[in-house]
Protein backbone atom coordinates (compact mmCIF):
# COMPACT_ATOMS: atom_id res chain seq x y z
CA UNK A 1 0.00 0.00 0.00
CA UNK A 2 2.87 2.40 0.69
CA UNK A 3 6.53 2.81 -0.18
CA UNK A 4 8.79 4.08 2.57
CA UNK A 5 11.84 6.29 2.38
CA UNK A 6 14.86 4.82 4.11
CA UNK A 7 16.05 8.27 5.12
CA UNK A 8 12.71 9.32 6.61
CA UNK A 9 12.09 5.93 8.23
CA UNK A 10 15.35 6.35 10.17
CA UNK A 11 14.11 9.57 11.81
CA UNK A 12 12.62 9.22 15.31
CA UNK A 13 9.04 10.37 15.79
CA UNK A 14 8.23 10.65 12.07
CA UNK A 15 5.66 8.48 10.29
CA UNK A 16 5.27 8.62 6.54
CA UNK A 17 4.38 6.77 3.36
CA UNK A 18 4.42 7.31 -0.39
CA UNK A 19 1.11 5.88 -1.55
CA UNK A 20 0.66 3.32 -4.29
CA UNK A 21 -2.42 2.10 -6.17
CA UNK A 22 -2.50 -1.17 -4.22
CA UNK A 23 -4.83 -2.11 -1.37
CA UNK A 24 -8.00 -0.10 -1.97
CA UNK A 25 -11.64 -0.59 -2.93
CA UNK A 26 -11.93 1.22 -6.27
CA UNK A 27 -12.33 -0.61 -9.58
CA UNK A 28 -11.76 -0.14 -13.30
CA UNK A 29 -9.27 2.55 -14.25
CA UNK A 30 -9.16 3.58 -10.57
CA UNK A 31 -8.21 0.15 -9.24
CA UNK A 32 -7.67 -0.01 -6.39
CA UNK A 33 -6.33 2.64 -3.98
CA UNK A 34 -7.40 5.81 -5.78
CA UNK A 35 -7.12 8.64 -3.23
CA UNK A 36 -7.93 11.55 -5.53
CA UNK A 37 -11.13 13.47 -4.68
CA UNK A 38 -10.61 15.35 -7.93
CA UNK A 39 -11.17 12.18 -9.94
CA UNK A 40 -14.55 10.96 -11.21
CA UNK A 41 -14.31 7.84 -9.07
CA UNK A 42 -17.11 7.06 -6.59
CA UNK A 43 -16.32 9.50 -3.78
CA UNK A 44 -17.27 6.95 -1.11
CA UNK A 45 -14.49 4.77 -2.49
CA UNK A 46 -12.06 7.68 -2.41
CA UNK A 47 -12.93 8.40 1.23
CA UNK A 48 -12.45 4.73 2.11
CA UNK A 49 -9.12 4.61 0.29
CA UNK A 50 -7.84 7.73 2.01
CA UNK A 51 -8.85 6.26 5.36
CA UNK A 52 -6.87 3.12 4.58
CA UNK A 53 -3.80 5.14 3.67
CA UNK A 54 -4.13 7.22 6.82
CA UNK A 55 -4.34 4.11 8.97
CA UNK A 56 -1.22 2.72 7.32
CA UNK A 57 0.85 5.59 8.71
CA UNK A 58 -0.94 5.62 12.06
CA UNK A 59 -3.25 8.59 11.43
CA UNK A 60 -6.99 8.94 11.86
CA UNK A 61 -9.02 9.62 8.69
CA UNK A 62 -10.02 13.04 10.03
CA UNK A 63 -6.41 14.07 10.58
CA UNK A 64 -5.32 13.45 6.98
CA UNK A 65 -5.31 16.76 5.09
CA UNK A 66 -4.27 17.63 1.55
CA UNK A 67 -4.60 20.91 -0.38
CA UNK A 68 -6.51 21.72 -3.55
CA UNK A 69 -3.52 21.58 -5.88
CA UNK A 70 -3.09 24.21 -8.59
CA UNK A 71 0.50 23.70 -9.88
CA UNK A 72 1.75 26.74 -7.98
CA UNK A 73 4.52 27.71 -5.57
CA UNK A 74 1.99 28.38 -2.80
CA UNK A 75 2.53 26.65 0.53
CA UNK A 76 0.20 26.73 3.55
CA UNK A 77 0.72 26.04 7.24
CA UNK A 78 -1.71 23.51 8.70
CA UNK A 79 -2.59 23.88 12.38
CA UNK A 80 -5.68 21.67 12.42
CA UNK A 81 -7.64 19.42 10.07
CA UNK A 82 -9.78 21.07 7.42
CA UNK A 83 -12.81 19.82 5.55
CA UNK A 84 -11.59 18.25 2.32
CA UNK A 85 -14.18 20.12 0.28
CA UNK A 86 -12.86 23.39 1.71
CA UNK A 87 -9.13 22.70 1.33
CA UNK A 88 -6.85 25.70 0.67
CA UNK A 89 -5.46 26.13 -2.83
CA UNK A 90 -1.75 25.33 -2.59
CA UNK A 91 0.90 22.83 -3.63
CA UNK A 92 2.70 22.48 -0.35
CA UNK A 93 1.72 21.99 3.29
CA UNK A 94 3.83 22.25 6.45
CA UNK A 95 3.02 21.69 10.12
CA UNK A 96 4.51 21.34 13.57
CA UNK A 97 1.36 19.73 15.03
CA UNK A 98 1.74 16.12 16.11
CA UNK A 99 -0.93 13.71 14.92
CA UNK A 100 -1.77 15.84 11.86
CA UNK A 101 -0.99 13.95 8.65
CA UNK A 102 -0.24 16.30 5.75
CA UNK A 103 -0.45 14.90 2.24
CA UNK A 104 -0.29 15.70 -1.45
CA UNK A 105 -1.62 13.75 -4.43
CA UNK A 106 0.27 12.85 -7.60
CA UNK A 107 0.01 10.79 -10.76
CA UNK A 108 3.40 11.54 -12.42
CA UNK A 109 4.37 14.79 -10.69
CA UNK A 110 6.94 14.58 -7.91
CA UNK A 111 5.84 14.06 -4.31
CA UNK A 112 8.42 15.37 -1.83
CA UNK A 113 8.18 14.72 1.90
CA UNK A 114 10.26 16.80 4.32
CA UNK A 115 11.16 16.44 8.00
CA UNK A 116 13.32 18.24 10.52
CA UNK A 117 13.40 15.68 13.34
CA UNK A 118 15.13 18.02 15.77
CA UNK A 119 12.60 20.86 15.44
CA UNK A 120 9.66 18.48 14.83
CA UNK A 121 8.52 20.27 11.68
CA UNK A 122 7.37 18.44 8.54
CA UNK A 123 6.33 19.34 5.01
CA UNK A 124 4.84 17.85 1.86
CA UNK A 125 5.15 19.33 -1.64
CA UNK A 126 3.57 18.57 -5.01
CA UNK A 127 6.29 19.39 -7.51
CA UNK A 128 5.07 19.23 -11.05
CA UNK A 129 7.27 20.98 -13.59
CA UNK A 130 5.40 24.27 -13.11
CA UNK A 131 5.61 24.21 -9.33
CA UNK A 132 9.23 23.13 -9.31
CA UNK A 133 10.21 25.81 -11.83
CA UNK A 134 8.37 28.54 -9.91
CA UNK A 135 9.79 27.60 -6.49
CA UNK A 136 7.40 25.36 -4.56
CA UNK A 137 10.30 23.41 -3.05
CA UNK A 138 12.08 26.47 -1.72
CA UNK A 139 8.77 27.88 -0.49
CA UNK A 140 8.12 24.70 1.47
CA UNK A 141 11.51 24.94 3.15
CA UNK A 142 10.91 28.61 3.96
CA UNK A 143 7.53 27.87 5.54
CA UNK A 144 9.12 25.10 7.59
CA UNK A 145 11.68 27.62 8.81
CA UNK A 146 8.83 29.89 9.93
CA UNK A 147 7.80 27.06 12.27
CA UNK A 148 11.31 26.69 13.67
CA UNK A 149 12.96 24.24 11.28
CA UNK A 150 16.53 24.63 10.09
CA UNK A 151 17.25 23.69 6.50
CA UNK A 152 20.59 22.17 7.52
CA UNK A 153 18.57 19.65 9.55
CA UNK A 154 15.88 18.90 6.97
CA UNK A 155 15.63 15.51 5.26
CA UNK A 156 13.76 15.55 1.94
CA UNK A 157 12.70 12.42 0.10
CA UNK A 158 11.58 12.34 -3.55
CA UNK A 159 8.90 9.74 -4.13
CA UNK A 160 7.50 7.92 -7.17
CA UNK A 161 7.20 10.14 -10.25
CA UNK A 162 7.58 9.97 -14.00
CA UNK A 163 11.13 9.10 -15.08
CA UNK A 164 13.17 10.81 -17.76
CA UNK A 165 12.81 7.88 -20.13
CA UNK A 166 9.03 8.30 -20.12
CA UNK A 167 8.88 12.09 -20.05
CA UNK A 168 9.03 13.38 -23.61
CA UNK A 169 8.59 17.14 -23.90
CA UNK A 170 8.62 19.84 -26.54
CA UNK A 171 11.27 22.38 -27.42
CA UNK A 172 9.11 25.19 -26.02
CA UNK A 173 9.02 23.34 -22.69
CA UNK A 174 12.79 23.06 -22.66
CA UNK A 175 13.14 26.74 -23.54
CA UNK A 176 11.31 27.78 -20.35
CA UNK A 177 13.92 26.03 -18.22
CA UNK A 178 16.84 27.38 -20.21
CA UNK A 179 15.46 30.89 -19.88
CA UNK A 180 15.63 30.51 -16.11
CA UNK A 181 19.11 28.97 -16.08
CA UNK A 182 21.16 27.79 -19.05
CA UNK A 183 22.62 25.06 -16.84
CA UNK A 184 19.19 23.40 -16.79
CA UNK A 185 20.17 21.97 -20.17
CA UNK A 186 21.78 19.11 -18.22
CA UNK A 187 18.31 17.80 -17.28
CA UNK A 188 17.36 17.19 -20.93
CA UNK A 189 18.51 14.41 -23.23
CA UNK A 190 17.65 13.72 -26.83
CA UNK A 191 18.93 10.39 -28.02
CA UNK A 192 19.71 9.71 -31.64
CA UNK A 193 16.51 9.10 -33.55
CA UNK A 194 14.28 10.70 -30.91
CA UNK A 195 12.21 13.59 -32.28
CA UNK A 196 11.90 15.40 -28.95
CA UNK A 197 13.88 15.85 -25.72
CA UNK A 198 13.21 13.97 -22.50
CA UNK A 199 13.19 15.78 -19.17
CA UNK A 200 14.61 14.52 -15.86
CA UNK A 201 12.00 15.98 -13.50
CA UNK A 202 13.15 14.14 -10.37
CA UNK A 203 16.76 15.06 -11.08
CA UNK A 204 15.74 18.70 -11.44
CA UNK A 205 13.82 18.55 -8.15
CA UNK A 206 16.80 16.99 -6.39
CA UNK A 207 19.09 19.73 -7.69
CA UNK A 208 16.73 22.48 -6.52
CA UNK A 209 16.65 20.92 -3.06
CA UNK A 210 20.41 20.65 -2.93
CA UNK A 211 20.77 24.27 -4.04
CA UNK A 212 18.43 25.21 -1.19
CA UNK A 213 20.97 23.72 1.25
CA UNK A 214 18.64 20.96 2.47
CA UNK A 215 20.71 18.59 4.58
CA UNK A 216 19.65 15.25 3.06
CA UNK A 217 18.07 14.66 -0.35
CA UNK A 218 16.95 11.14 -1.20
CA UNK A 219 15.53 10.10 -4.58
CA UNK A 220 13.65 6.79 -4.55
CA UNK A 221 13.92 6.64 -8.36
CA UNK A 222 10.57 4.92 -8.88
CA UNK A 223 8.74 5.58 -12.16
CA UNK A 224 4.97 5.97 -12.08
CA UNK A 225 4.63 5.59 -15.85
CA UNK A 226 6.60 2.37 -16.20
CA UNK A 227 5.38 0.61 -13.04
CA UNK A 228 1.69 0.14 -13.83
CA UNK A 229 1.26 -2.50 -11.14
CA UNK A 230 2.08 -0.11 -8.32
CA UNK A 231 1.33 3.41 -9.54
CA UNK A 232 -1.22 5.57 -11.31
CA UNK A 233 0.10 7.69 -14.19
CA UNK A 234 -1.59 10.64 -15.84
CA UNK A 235 0.56 10.38 -18.96
CA UNK A 236 0.00 6.64 -19.33
CA UNK A 237 -3.76 7.21 -19.08
CA UNK A 238 -3.54 9.92 -21.74
CA UNK A 239 -1.58 7.67 -24.08
CA UNK A 240 -4.29 5.02 -23.69
CA UNK A 241 -7.02 7.63 -24.22
CA UNK A 242 -8.68 6.71 -20.94
CA UNK A 243 -11.40 8.99 -19.64
CA UNK A 244 -9.70 9.73 -16.30
CA UNK A 245 -6.94 8.53 -13.99
CA UNK A 246 -6.38 7.67 -10.36
CA UNK A 247 -4.13 9.51 -7.93
CA UNK A 248 -1.89 8.22 -5.18
CA UNK A 249 -1.22 10.32 -2.10
CA UNK A 250 1.95 10.67 -0.07
CA UNK A 251 1.70 11.65 3.59
CA UNK A 252 3.86 12.46 6.59
CA UNK A 253 3.06 12.93 10.27
CA UNK A 254 4.75 13.74 13.56
CA UNK A 255 3.80 10.87 15.82
CA UNK A 256 2.03 11.72 19.09
N, C-alpha and C positions, 0 to 999 in steps of 0.2 A: 504493500500500500504506500509506503514511503521509501525514499532514499535518504540516507543520512550522510552528512559531511563528517569526515574524520576529524577535521580541525575543530568544528563546533561541538562534536560529541565529546571531545576531550575537555571542554570547559565546564567547570563546576557550576551547578545551578541554572544551566541553560538547557531547555528542551526544544527540539526543532524537528522538522521533516520537510523534504522536498516531495510533494505529492506525485503520484503516478495515476494511471487510469485503471489500476487494478484494485478490486475489493469493494466495489459499490453495487448499486441497485439499478442503475440506468441500463437501457438496452439500445440496440441499433447503432447508429453512428456515435452515440454517447456512451457506449458500453466501456466500463461499468461505473467508474468513480468520477463522473463529471461533476465538478464543483463550481461551475460557472453560472451564476444567476442571470447573466446576460445572454445565455444560450436559449434556444427554443425548447429545451428539454422540459419534461414535467417538473415543475418547481418543487413539488413534494419530494421527488427523487433527489433534486439538487440539495435540498435541506437535509435529507437523510445522509447523503454523501458527505456533506460538510461536517455533519455531526460525527460521522465515522472518522474522518480525518482529524478532527479536534481531539477525539478520544485517544487516537493513536499517539498524540504527543502529550497527553495528560491534561487536556483542557476541556472545559465544559462547552457545549454548543453555543451558549449565550456569550461566552467570552472570546469567541473567534470573530475577529473583525477584519474586513478588507475594504479598501476604498473603491470608489467608482473611477476606474482607470481611464485616462484621457491622453496617454502618450505625451506627458508633460514632464517638467522638472519640478513640479509641485510636491511638497512633502508635508504631511501633517503630524502633529503630536497627538497620540491617543492617551487619554487619561481614564476612560471608562468605555464600556461597550456601547456601540451605537446600533440603531435599527438598520438592518442591511438595506432596506429600501430608501433609507435616508443617509447613506454613506457619503462622506465628503469626496469631492472630485480631486484626485491626487494620484500620484504614481509611486509614492513612498510613504511609509508609516514608521514612526519611532515611538518608543515608550520606555518608562522606567517603572511601570506598575507591574508587580508580580501577579501571576495568574491571568494576565491579559495576553491572549495569543493574537499577534498581528500577522496578517497574511496578504499575499498578492497572488493574482491568477495569471497564468501564462499558457500559451500553446505554440511556442517557437521563440518568443521573446525571452530575455534572460531574467530569471529570478535570482536576486542576490539577498542573502540573509547576513545580517551583521550582529556582532555582539562584543561589548566591552565587559568582560567578566568581573573586572575590578570595580567599575563604577555601577554595574548592574543596569546597563542601558542597552537596548536592542533596536534593530531596525530591519525593515524589509523593503526592497525596491523592485519595481517592474521596469526593466531596462530594455525597451525596444530600441531600435536604432534612433528614433526621434528623441526619446528621453535621454538616452546615453549621450547623444551629440549635444543636447541642450543643457546637460548638467545634473540629471536626477541623482547620480551617484554621489557627487560632491555635496549636493543639497541634503542628502540623507545623512552624510557624515556631519555636516554643519548642524543639522537639527539634533543629532545625537549629542554633539558638544554642548548645545544649549541645555541639555539635561544633565550635564556633568561628565560625559564621556571624554576620553582623550584618544585622538586618532592613532597615536602610537601604541595604544592598547587594544585597538579594534581588530577583530578577526572577521573577514568577509569571505563568504563562500558562494561561488557561482554554480548554480544548479543546472538542470537539464534545459537545453535550448538548441536551436537549430545550428548545425555545424557549418563550417565554411564550404565543405564539399556539396552541401545541399542548398546553399544560399546564393543563388545566381541573382545578380542585380544589373541595373543599367548604368550606362556611362554618366547620366545625369545624377544618379545616386552617388556614385563615386566622387563626382565633382564637388558635391556638398561637403564631403569630408576633407577633400584636398583644399578647399577654400578656407576651412578652419585651421588646418595644419598640414603642410605638404608632406610631413613625415607619416601621415595617416596612409600614405600609399603602401606602406608595408603590410597593411591588413587586407590588401586585395591581391588576388592572383588570377591570372588568365592563362590557362594551359593552352598548349598548341592545339588548334582545332576547335577550341571553345569560342563561341561567338560573343560571350559576355563575361565580365569579371565575376569572381566569387568573393564574398565578404566574410571576414573572420570576426563575427560579432562578439563572441565570448572573449576572444583575444583582445579586442578593442576595449571591452569592459574591464578586463584584468589590468590593462595598461592605464586606464583612467584611475582605477583604484590605487595602483602603485604610485602614480603621479600625485595622488592626494595624500600620500604618506601613511596609508593604512598599514598597520603592522604586519598582518598576515593576509594573503590573498590566495585562496584555494579555488581551482577550477576543476569541477568533477568531470568535465569533458564527456558529457552524455548528450547524444543527439536525439532531439524529439522527432525529427523527420524520419530518420532511418530506423529508429526503434519503435515500430508500430505496436508491438506487444505491450510495451510499458507506458508509452506517452501519446497524448493527443498532439496533433500538429495542424496548425492553420494552413500552412502551405501545402501539405500533403492532401488535405481536404479540398483545397482549391484545385489542385492538379487532377483530382478525381471528380471534380464538378459536383461535390456533395453539397447539400442544401445548407449545412451548418457544421459546427465542430464543437467538440468538448474542450473543457479547460481543466488543467490541474492547478491546485493551489499549493503554495509553499508557505510554511508558517514557523514562527519562532516565539518562544515564551520564556519569561523568567519564572522559574519554579517557585511555588510558595514555600 
